[in-house]
Amino acid sequence: MPTRAPDLVKQPSRAAIYLRVSEDKTGEELAVTRQREDATALVERRGWSVAREFTDNSVSAAGKVQRPQFAALLDAVRAGLIDVVVAWALDRLCRTARDRLALIEACRDAGVMIAVVRGSDMDPTTPAGRLALGILGEVAQHEIDQKSDRQRRAVQQRAEAGLPATFTPAPFGWLNDRITEHPVQAPALRAAAEHVLSGGSLRAVARQWEAAGLVTPQTGGTVWIPSVIRTMLLNPRLAGLSVHAGEVVGHGQWAAILTEETHRALVSHLTDPSRSTHRPGGNHRTLLGGIAVCPCGDPVYGGRANGGQAVLRCFALQKGAGRGAGHVSRKREPVEEFVSALVVERLSRPDAAELLASEGPGPDVEKLRSTARSLRVELDALAGDLDLTLSQVRTRSAALRRRLAAVEDALADAGRVSAMAPLVVASDVAAAWAGMDLDVRREVVDTLMTVTVLSPGRGAHARRFNPNTVTITWRQGE
């Protein structure tokens, strides 16, 4: 009797499970664990075996964000390592037309089916399967767009109501409720604002914060970058202003760390193009570099002579001019010590406080704040005034914005801080001067006087400092 050939045993389909959770800002995304459980249950019901698992955690499928595990899944499909792709839903696999096309082409060429927990099987090798994939993908995109619109509108509504954002970490300066001042960070921000407005540098603020062990909001470290501090000081939130899409839309319900006039002064100061740290002539880490002038009218800068001696040198010399033309290069320390002594002496006098007095009555800050609030309300109301034409809205909006800009400029002027203030009130002016940041001392000199550095002459007497070789022209009361 002939022997019957054994029956061929059909191997179970090799399934690849793909899992993805986007960056969860609203708490609405399903967890990877839940997706895995449901997908695995589907594989078991269908009699398949799990061959591979691919997980992109906290990665969006939108835009141009790279998904390394999605790319690995496509490679496995093209290599013939799997028979079916399993996901919780189609929008977990792909949410752009580009990714959807790549998936369809890979599965069609390899004869791989797509199965989803929340949906039906789709066979990309058939026209009907590809059509179903395309339609379901567009439906998913429509739902995503609607969700994004709702989220954007909710963010705008919160901003207009003065409520803090809840999908970002608590901003530096406030506790986790985003409303209450942080007992350490808020005073640090106020001190930084005063320091910068009095002529101090962001570098000095960074050094102070690092020494104090303040933790950065981005990395949780203690190394501060001046540009980060600059961005923080420019944030209208510090003044209790609520912002949406770059525009102030009202006042927040959180504690204001700075007054609005201080905020406006900071914006004016930090965005002033003349603050550029790059000036011709090299190193400016000197008291008089770039401030004092040569008799020719060009500024003098700190540098080193051939023997390594610290000098103040006319910029014209660095451009190739000869000393015979009257340009100065002389020892730096005696000149800076002389100027420092003059500053300390002048600000130690009983009438020093008069230097801080304004030429007239100060601005009515409360009135300026109230006017700014009213103008912002009028601007918001224009958008909803259906009785106005588009041309009328534009004209009125431009006029209101001009008035608002003028009020904000006035607030900025009211918030400026004199670099001399700490010296005027100090019991020991010399000690206060010595402990000041170099940038603040430079600001004080530039506020009080114009320094013209003359040639020390020739011969042995030139090696002894002569006060007559430094001309001081006082800008404020001699």
C-alpha positions in Angstrom: 0.0 0.0 0.0 1.4 3.4 -1.0 2.5 5.6 1.8 0.4 8.9 2.1 2.3 12.1 2.2 2.1 13.9 5.5 -0.3 16.9 5.6 1.5 20.3 5.4 1.1 22.3 8.6 0.3 25.9 7.9 2.5 28.3 9.9 0.7 31.2 11.7 1.1 34.6 10.2 4.0 36.7 11.6 2.5 39.8 13.1 4.4 43.0 13.8 2.8 45.2 16.5 3.3 49.0 16.1 2.7 51.2 19.2 2.9 54.9 19.5 2.0 57.6 22.0 2.4 61.3 21.2 3.8 63.8 23.6 1.0 63.9 26.1 0.0 67.5 26.9 -3.7 67.0 27.5 -3.9 63.5 29.1 -6.1 62.2 26.2 -3.6 59.8 24.6 -3.8 56.1 25.3 -0.8 54.6 27.0 1.6 52.2 25.2 0.7 49.5 27.7 -3.0 49.6 26.8 -2.2 49.6 23.1 0.0 46.6 23.5 -2.6 44.6 25.5 -5.3 45.2 22.9 -3.1 44.5 19.9 -1.7 41.3 21.5 -5.3 40.1 22.2 -6.2 40.7 18.5 -3.1 38.7 17.4 -4.1 35.8 19.7 -7.7 35.8 18.5 -6.6 35.6 14.9 -4.2 32.7 15.5 -1.1 34.8 14.5 2.2 35.0 16.3 4.0 38.2 17.4 7.2 38.3 15.4 8.3 41.9 16.2 7.2 44.9 18.2 8.0 48.5 17.3 7.4 51.4 19.7 7.7 55.1 19.2 7.0 56.6 22.6 6.3 60.4 23.0 6.8 60.9 19.3 4.3 62.8 17.1 3.3 61.4 13.8 2.6 64.9 12.4 4.8 67.2 10.4 8.4 66.2 9.8 9.2 64.5 13.1 11.3 61.5 12.6 9.9 58.2 13.9 12.8 55.7 14.0 10.6 52.7 14.9 8.1 53.4 12.1 11.0 53.5 9.7 12.2 50.1 11.1 8.7 48.7 10.6 8.8 49.6 6.9 12.2 48.0 6.6 10.9 44.8 8.1 7.9 44.8 5.8 10.2 45.3 2.7 12.5 42.5 3.9 9.7 40.0 4.1 10.0 39.4 7.8 6.4 39.9 8.6 3.0 39.0 7.2 0.6 41.5 8.9 1.0 44.9 10.6 -1.1 45.3 13.7 -1.9 48.7 15.4 -4.5 50.0 17.9 -5.8 52.4 15.2 -4.8 53.7 11.8 -3.8 57.1 13.2 -1.3 55.3 15.5 0.4 54.1 12.4 0.4 57.2 10.2 -1.2 60.6 10.3 0.3 62.2 7.2 -0.3 61.4 3.6 3.4 60.9 3.1 3.7 58.2 5.8 0.4 56.6 4.6 1.7 56.3 1.1 5.0 54.8 2.3 3.1 52.2 4.3 0.7 51.3 1.5 3.5 50.9 -1.0 5.6 48.7 1.3 2.7 46.5 2.3 1.4 46.2 -1.3 4.8 45.1 -2.7 5.4 42.6 0.1 1.8 41.3 0.2 1.4 42.4 3.9 -2.1 43.0 5.4 -2.9 45.8 7.9 -5.1 45.0 10.9 -6.2 47.5 13.5 -7.9 47.0 16.9 -10.3 49.8 16.3 -11.3 49.0 12.7 -11.2 46.3 10.1 -8.5 44.5 8.1 -7.1 46.4 5.1 -5.4 44.7 2.2 -3.1 47.2 0.4 -2.6 44.7 -2.4 -6.2 45.4 -3.7 -7.7 48.6 -5.1 -10.5 48.4 -2.5 -8.0 48.0 0.4 -6.0 51.0 -0.8 -9.1 53.1 -1.2 -10.2 52.2 2.4 -6.8 53.2 3.7 -6.9 56.5 1.9 -10.4 57.4 3.1 -9.8 56.3 6.7 -6.5 58.3 6.7 -8.3 61.5 5.5 -11.0 61.0 8.2 -8.3 60.7 10.8 -6.6 63.8 9.5 -9.9 65.7 9.7 -10.3 64.7 13.4 -6.8 65.8 14.1 -7.4 69.2 12.5 -10.6 69.6 14.5 -8.8 68.7 17.7 -6.0 71.1 17.0 -8.5 73.9 16.4 -10.2 73.2 19.7 -6.9 73.2 21.5 -5.8 76.5 20.0 -9.1 78.1 20.8 -8.9 76.8 24.4 -5.4 78.2 24.7 -6.6 81.6 23.4 -9.6 81.6 25.7 -7.4 80.9 28.8 -5.0 83.7 27.8 -7.8 86.2 27.3 -9.2 85.2 30.7 -5.8 85.7 32.3 -5.4 82.1 33.2 -2.0 80.5 33.1 -1.1 77.8 30.6 -1.3 74.3 32.1 0.5 72.2 29.5 4.0 73.6 30.2 6.2 73.4 33.3 5.7 76.2 35.8 7.6 79.3 34.6 10.7 80.4 36.4 9.6 82.8 39.2 6.4 81.1 40.2 5.4 78.0 42.2 3.8 75.0 40.6 0.4 76.6 40.8 1.8 79.2 38.2 0.0 81.9 40.3 2.1 82.4 43.5 5.5 83.9 43.5 8.5 81.6 44.1 10.2 82.8 47.3 13.7 82.6 45.8 13.2 82.9 42.0 11.0 86.0 42.0 13.4 88.2 44.1 16.2 87.0 41.8 14.3 88.2 38.8 13.6 91.6 40.3 17.3 91.9 41.3 18.3 90.9 37.7 16.0 93.5 36.2 17.4 96.3 38.4 20.9 95.2 37.7 20.4 95.2 33.9 18.5 98.5 33.9 21.3 100.1 35.9 23.8 99.1 33.2 24.8 95.6 34.4 25.4 92.7 32.0 23.4 89.5 31.5 26.7 87.7 32.0 27.0 89.0 35.5 23.4 87.9 36.3 24.3 84.4 35.0 27.3 84.3 37.3 25.2 85.5 40.3 22.5 82.9 39.6 25.0 80.1 39.2 26.6 81.1 42.5 23.2 81.1 44.2 22.5 77.6 42.8 19.3 78.6 41.0 18.0 75.8 38.8 17.4 76.4 35.1 13.8 75.8 33.8 15.0 73.9 30.7 17.5 71.4 31.9 17.2 71.5 35.7 20.9 72.4 35.9 22.7 75.4 37.4 24.6 76.7 34.4 22.9 79.8 33.0 23.2 81.2 29.5 22.8 85.0 29.1 20.5 84.6 26.1 18.1 82.4 28.2 18.0 85.1 31.0 17.4 87.8 28.3 14.4 85.8 27.0 13.0 85.4 30.5 13.4 89.2 31.3 11.6 90.1 28.1 8.6 87.9 28.9 5.5 90.1 29.5 4.3 87.5 32.1 6.7 89.0 34.6 4.6 92.2 34.5 1.4 90.2 35.0 0.5 90.6 31.3 -1.2 87.7 29.5 0.0 87.0 25.9 -1.4 85.0 23.0 0.3 84.6 19.6 2.8 87.2 20.6 0.2 89.9 21.5 -0.8 91.1 25.0 -4.5 90.2 25.4 -5.0 91.2 29.0 -3.8 90.9 32.6 -3.1 87.6 34.1 -4.5 86.3 37.4 -1.0 85.5 38.6 1.3 87.6 40.8 3.2 90.2 38.9 6.9 90.1 39.7 7.8 93.3 37.9 5.8 96.5 37.4 4.7 97.2 33.8 7.0 100.2 33.6 10.0 98.1 34.6 9.0 95.5 32.0 8.7 98.2 29.3 12.1 99.6 30.3 13.7 96.2 30.1 12.2 95.6 26.6 13.5 99.0 25.5 16.9 98.4 27.0 17.5 94.8 25.9 16.2 95.3 22.4 18.3 98.5 21.8 20.6 97.8 18.8 23.3 100.0 20.4 23.7 97.3 23.1 25.6 95.1 20.7 28.6 93.7 22.5 30.6 93.8 19.3 32.5 97.1 18.9 35.6 97.8 16.8 38.9 97.7 18.7 38.7 94.4 20.5 38.6 93.8 24.3 36.1 96.1 26.2 36.5 94.5 29.6 38.0 97.8 30.9 36.5 100.7 32.7 37.2 103.3 29.9 37.4 101.2 26.8 35.0 102.6 24.2 33.9 105.3 26.6 37.0 107.6 26.9 38.1 109.4 23.7 41.4 110.5 22.1 41.9 114.2 21.3 41.3 113.2 17.6 37.7 112.3 18.6 38.0 108.5 18.2 37.4 106.3 21.2 40.2 104.6 23.1 40.2 100.9 23.9 42.0 98.6 26.2 44.9 96.7 24.9 48.5 95.6 25.4 51.7 97.3 24.4 54.6 95.4 22.9 56.0 94.8 26.4 52.7 93.4 27.6 51.8 96.6 29.5 48.0 97.3 29.8 47.3 100.5 27.7 44.5 102.7 26.5 45.0 103.0 22.7 43.3 105.2 20.2 41.3 103.1 17.8 42.9 105.1 14.9 46.3 103.5 15.8 44.8 100.1 15.3 43.8 101.2 11.9 47.4 102.0 10.9 47.6 105.7 11.9 51.0 106.9 13.3 51.5 108.5 16.6 52.8 111.5 14.9 49.2 112.3 14.0 48.4 112.9 17.7 46.8 109.6 18.5 47.1 108.3 22.1 48.6 105.1 23.5 49.3 105.3 27.3 49.4 103.2 30.5 45.8 102.3 31.5 45.8 101.8 35.3 46.7 105.3 36.4 44.0 106.8 34.2 41.3 104.4 35.4 42.3 104.9 39.0 42.1 108.7 38.6 38.7 108.5 37.0 37.4 106.1 39.7 38.6 108.5 42.4 36.7 111.4 40.8 33.5 109.3 40.6 33.8 108.3 44.3 34.5 111.9 45.4 31.6 113.4 43.4 29.1 110.8 44.6 30.3 111.1 48.2 29.2 114.8 48.4 26.1 115.7 50.4 24.3 117.0 47.2 24.9 113.7 45.3 21.2 112.8 45.6 20.4 115.8 43.5 22.0 114.1 40.5 19.1 111.6 40.6 16.4 114.2 40.6 14.4 114.5 37.4 14.0 117.8 35.6 10.3 117.9 36.4 7.6 115.9 38.0 7.7 112.2 37.2 5.0 110.6 35.0 1.7 109.4 36.5 2.5 105.7 36.3 -1.0 104.6 37.4 -2.6 106.7 34.7 -0.3 105.3 32.1 -1.1 101.7 33.2 -4.8 102.5 33.1 -4.5 104.0 29.6 -2.6 101.0 28.3 -5.3 98.7 29.6 -8.1 100.7 28.0 -6.3 100.8 24.7 -5.9 97.1 24.7 -9.6 96.6 25.5 -10.5 98.9 22.5 -8.2 96.9 20.2 -9.8 93.6 21.3 -13.3 95.1 20.8 -12.5 96.2 17.2 -12.4 92.5 16.0 -15.9 91.9 17.1 -17.5 95.2 15.8 -19.6 94.0 12.9 -20.7 97.6 12.1 -17.2 98.5 10.8 -15.8 97.8 7.4 -12.4 96.1 7.1 -10.8 99.4 6.1 -12.3 101.2 9.1 -11.0 98.4 11.5 -7.5 98.7 10.0 -7.5 102.5 10.3 -8.7 102.5 13.9 -6.5 99.7 14.9 -3.4 101.5 13.5 -4.4 104.7 15.4 -4.9 102.7 18.7 -1.6 100.9 18.3 0.3 104.2 17.8 -1.3 105.5 21.0 -0.5 102.3 22.8 3.1 102.4 21.6 3.5 105.9 22.9 2.1 105.0 26.3 4.4 101.9 26.5 7.4 104.2 25.7 6.3 106.5 28.5 6.1 103.5 30.9 9.6 102.4 29.7 11.0 105.8 30.6 9.3 105.6 34.0 10.9 102.3 34.7 14.5 103.1 34.0 17.0 102.8 36.8 19.9 105.1 37.4 23.2 103.3 37.6 24.3 105.9 40.2 21.5 105.1 42.7 23.3 102.4 44.7 26.3 104.7 45.1 24.3 107.8 46.1 22.7 105.9 49.0 25.8 103.9 50.0 27.3 104.7 53.4 30.8 103.9 51.9 30.8 105.0 48.3 34.4 103.7 47.7 33.5 100.2 48.9 30.2 100.2 46.9 32.1 101.3 43.8 34.7 98.6 44.2 32.0 96.0 44.5 30.1 97.0 41.5 29.9 95.0 38.3 32.2 96.5 35.6 29.4 97.2 33.2 27.6 99.2 35.9 30.7 101.2 36.7 31.1 102.0 33.0 27.5 103.2 32.9 28.2 105.5 35.8 31.2 107.0 34.2 29.4 107.5 30.9 26.5 109.1 32.8 28.6 111.5 34.8 31.4 112.7 32.4 33.2 112.6 29.2 36.8 111.5 29.6 39.5 112.7 27.1 42.8 111.0 27.4 45.8 113.1 26.3 49.4 112.1 25.6 51.6 111.9 28.7 54.4 113.5 26.9 58.0 112.3 26.6 60.9 111.8 28.9 61.2 110.7 32.5 58.3 112.9 33.7 56.0 111.0 31.4 56.3 107.9 33.5 54.7 109.8 36.5 51.0 110.2 36.2 49.9 113.8 35.6 46.1 114.5 36.2 46.4 117.3 33.6 46.8 114.7 30.9 43.2 113.6 31.5 40.4 116.1 30.6 37.1 115.6 32.4 34.0 117.3 31.0 31.1 116.8 33.5 27.7 115.9 32.1 26.0 116.2 35.4 26.9 118.8 38.1 30.6 119.1 38.7 
